[in-house]
């Protein structure tokens, strides 16, 4: 006898990335790039909203992601508590924060763009748990040691079969002795 699964519906809150940009001119005597960058970040905090431009969402570069999900069962329970499903979705969305990894696809350079909510002066259990989750996700993608492996290959290390697949590296013939 085939067991029939109960039909369950959900409300799912999705989000997509939008970026605002502004151009800031930094003038000064003998400023290097780091000093200009620091000054621009300080000045950006006080820019009026009209100087910021919202960039369009690019579906080819970014995909929507799930922020929160509530099943109809949970909705019924919430209704008994006098709360609505919309309230539950909004509450879940208010507690979500994003840590940005900025990548330049032309130069293959990247950096972590720290956000004010992530306190790094005194690491705590909360930030430790978040980082552990991020590292687990990277490990699942097998991305935790790629740059070291690429450095090894650039230094002349013999490619492994996985390198041939991941990086399209051709196996070099063994040197003739």
Secondary structure, DSSP 8 states (H G I E B T S, - for coil): ---------EEEEEE----EE-------TT--HHHHHHHHHHHHTT--GGG-EE----TTT---EEEEEEEHHHHHHHHHTT--HHHHHHHHHHT----EEEEETTTTEEEEE--TTS--TT--HHHHHHHHHHHHHHHHTT-SSHHHHHHHHHTT----HHHHHHH----------
